[in-house]
Amino acid sequence: MCVKHISPAMGDVVYRPSIPLTRVKGPLRLAEMPAESEPVRFGTHGPIARHYGIQGDVPDPHATTIDYVVAATGG
């Protein structure tokens, strides 16, 4: 849902992303991000994989969505 005005101090919405996401297999997903020439891979790794019940080594580890959220907020 996009809210144009929450309070009088807030302006018009200037950007609303629409990011296609494709599930490849298991936790591996590809996101078509703005300004990126190649799809961005999201997956799982280490303790996060084990939290979701994946035992042993992850065959094709990639950063998770939470890794990207943490990076986007400055670490």
N, C-alpha and C positions, 0 to 999 in steps of 0.2 A: 504494500500500500504506500502511496506517495502522498504526503500531506504538503500542500502548497504553502500554507501559512499556519504556524503554530501560535505566534504572538505578533503583535504589531511591529516589533523590532526585527522580525525575521523577514528576509527577502524571498524572492521567487526561487524555486528549485532550479539550479543551473546544470545539474548533471544527475542522471539516473541510469546506472549501468544495466546492461542486459548482457549477461555472460553465459553463452552456451556451455553446458557441461556434459561430457560424454563418459559413461562408465565403460572402461575397457574390460576389466576382469577383476573380481574381488575388490580390494580397496583402491585399485588404480583408476584414476579419472583424469581426463584431459579437459582443461578449461581454455576457451578462446578469449584471451584477455586483450583489452584495448591496448594498442601501441606495441604489441608483441607480434613478431612475424611467425613464430611457432607456438603451438599450444603449450600451456604450462601444465606439467604433470603434478598431480597430487596423489599421495599414496599413504604409506605408513612405514614405521621403522621401530626398532628396539622396544622400549617399555610400552609405547603406545600400541604396538602390534600385540604384545602379550596381554595388555589390558582388554583387547577385543578378541582374545582367544586364539591368536595365531601363535603356534608353538614353533620353537627353533628359529633359524635365520629366515628373514623375509627374503624371498628370491629376487625381488626387484625393488629395493627400498627407495622411497622418495619422501620428501618433506610432506608433512600433513597440513591440512588446512589451518590447524592451530599454530603451526610453525610460521605460516605466512601472516596470520593475524598478529602474532607477537612481533615479528619483524616489521610489520607495517606501523605498529604503535611505538616503534623506537627501541625495541630490544627487550 
